[in-house]
Every structure is written in C-alpha cells, then in structure tokens.
Amino acid sequence: MDGLPEEALVQVAAYFQALSEPTRLQILNLLRQQERSVGELAQLCGCSSANISRHLGLLVQHGLVARESRGNSAYCSIADESVYALCDLVCGSIARQFERTAQQRKVFAAPAAKRPRSRA
C-alpha cells in the first residue's frame, strides 16, 4: 500500500468494509461450495431475501460476487476467488493469536493448580 494515493486507499478500505460483516462472510463461504440462488442463500443464512439482496449488492459492487438472472430467480457465484486466499490468511492469523493466548493462560494457570489447598 506504500505510495497509494488517498482515493486508492479509500477503495481498499471499502473493500475491507465489504468483508467486515458476518452475514457477508457467511454468503462468501456458502458460495465457495457452489453457485446459489438468492432465496437459497436467504434460507441458509436465516435472513430475508431482501436482506441477502442488500448484502449481495455490496459484494457485487466490490467485484467479489457475480449475479445472474435466470427466469424469476437470481443466482450468485464468486467473481474473485482471491478473496478466499485473503480470508484464509486472516483466519490463520486469528488462529495463531488464539493459540498464543491459550499458551499464555496455561502459564498463569499452572501455578494455581500446584498451590496447596488451604484447610478451612
């Protein structure tokens, strides 16, 4: 990102903002498996079709999802598979953070387990 003009940074921030909502991440995960209709995505996400359509609109706007009308239904698929590499990178980083935190907890919990119990 070094040397990017401000308008480019705004676009990068908007891209990450599109990924900052759990329902949109759930949609991307579902589309990773296969193409799906808007109705199917709504059912799987437990949301209304209108809500899913709003989320899909943002994902389409940022080039992450492609939408195609077939008859009375709209079908969605991934437009840019590189988003999964980014998501996998972030998930790996979060997993490492959890592991470090778990190890730190063990260090502090171990002395408590070895302390003799007081007699009341």
N, C-alpha and C positions, 0 to 999 in steps of 0.2 A: 504494500500500500504506500510505500515510500514515494513521495513525489506526486501522488494523485491530486488533481485539483479538487476543490471543495464539492463541485457538483457530482464528481465521481464518488466521493466519499458518502454523499447523501444517498446515491443509488445503492452503494454497498450496504449502508445502514438499513435502507428499506428492504433489501433482500433478506438480511438477517431478521428484521422485524416480521417478515412474512413467515419465518421459521420459528417465531417466538411464541406461538400459540399451540397448546397441546392438541386441540382438535385438528389443526392443520398438519401437525406431525403424525397424528393417527391416520389421517387421509393419505399422506405420503406412504406410510407403512402398508396400508391396505393396497395401494396402487403398486407397491413394489412386487406384490404377489401376482397381480393381474389387473387388466383393464376392468373398470366397474362403472355401472350406471350411477347417476346422482341419487336415485332412490335407494339403490343398494348401499351406497356409502352412508346415506342418512340412517338407514336401518342399523347398519353395523356400528355406527358412531353413537347411536341413540339420540340423534338430533333431528330437527325438522329438515325437509328438503330445502326450504328457504334459507335456513342457517347454513347448511352444507354448500348451497349455491354461492352464498356470500363468501365463504372461505375459499371455495374453488376459484371464484373470480379473482381474488388476490393472488392465488397461486398461479393462475393463468397469466395474469398481468406481469408477474415476475419471471415468466418463462419456465416455470417448474412443472406445470401440468398442461396437457393438451386436452381440449374438449371438442367432441364431435357429435353433432345431432344426427340421430337415426330414427326416423319416424317421430313418435311422440316422446322419445327419450334422448337424454344427453349422456354420452359415455366419455369417461375420463381415463387418461393414461399418463404416464410420466413422459414429460417432454425433455427433461435434462437429468439423465441418470447420475451425473456427477454429484447431485445433491446427496446421494446415499454415501458417497465417499466422505463428504463433509460431515454428515450425521454420524457415521461410524467413527470418525476421528474424534468428534465431540463426546460420543458415548464412551469411547476408550479412555479419554481424559478424565471423565467423571468417574468411571470405574476405578481408575488409579487413585483419584482423590479419596474415594470411599475406602479403598484398601489402606491408604496411609492413615486415615482417621481411625480405622479399626485397629491398626497396629499401635497407634498412639494410645487408644483406650486400653489395650491389653497391658501396656507398660504401666499405666496408672492403676489398673485394676489388680494386677498381680500382687503388689504388697498388701493390699487389703485382704486378699484371700489367705495370705500367710500369717497375718496377725493372729495372735492367740485371742480367743473369745474371752470377754470379761465374764466373771461369775457374779451374777446378781443375787 
